[in-house]
């Protein structure tokens, strides 16, 4: 069963709970990542989702009201992490797991509120962000290339996105058997291993590549 399907179904079936993990969706351009994760899933949670967030400062910065009361936040292209403060990475980790957070609007006082946000990170990059060997927050998966740049397929798909489609999809997720699914259990995928290898420190690479008797 699809990891991402179970992950999302858990949000719908347990609206008061947080998954405490985030999905990193890696795939080539034109494979439909935004169609499914940004357009379709956010539509199912319309009013409680924030699609296509591109500026991490709106999530981890001082003025972060965009996360308030949101069950799902989709972040598009995370290479900006490398050019922002290291604090952003730590702040994002906290937002993924912490159930209470501080929200501040511009010209308004800070407020402590319940943090119900779940995060999906979408990227065309093979190594979109830093991932530590001790990480327990990120589930990394890859989209299929079977319909890459297939304009006809996605045009046909767009025509099916009716109210009936969303009603049936909502019912599917609400009735999906996730009784054995644990959102905190991180599957070891090939994509996750690629991220871990790419973010190893110099000394870790030295240990891996040196074989002294």
Secondary structure, 3 states (H helix, E strand, C coil): CCHHHHHHHHHHHCCCCCCCCEEEEECCCCCCHHHHHHHHHHHHCCCCEEEEECCCHHHHCCCCHHHCCCCEEEEECCHHHHHCCHHHHHHHHHHHHCCEEEECCCCCCCEEEECCCEEEEEECCCCCCCCCCCCCCEEEEECCCCCCCCHHHHHHHHHCCCHHHHHHHHHHHHHCCCCCCCCCCCCCCHHHHHHHHHCCCHHHHHHHHCCCC
